[in-house]
Amino acid sequence: MEISYKLKKLRSEKHMTQQEVAEKLCVTRQAVSNWETGKTQPDFDMLRSIAEIYCVSLNDLFGSEDSQLTGDDSLMTHIQKEDSNTKISKKNLSKNKYYNN
């Protein structure tokens, strides 16, 4: 199950609007919408806050009902993806001539 689907499902189960979730997380409603549609993904710190709001563990948040992956495997995949994105961003930033001055 994709994280975007899981986020929307958990929010619906808690009978919360995107605006209510956004206010609790101190983000915009659009950020919550983007997470739920898969346009963007929350970073790891935000995922911990989301798990708290929905009263689930990170393993539950990343658990897959449709595959053989365990929550830990899904979580590690997400963390590795986040780490890879961070490295790419730093690499691109270091190429910026204004950054190096």
Secondary structure, 3 states (H helix, E strand, C coil): CCHHHHHHHHHHHCCCCHHHHHHHHCCCHHHHHHHHHCCCCCCHHHHHHHHHHCCCCHHHHHCCCCCCCCHHHHHHHHHHHHHHHHHHHHHHHHCCCCCCC
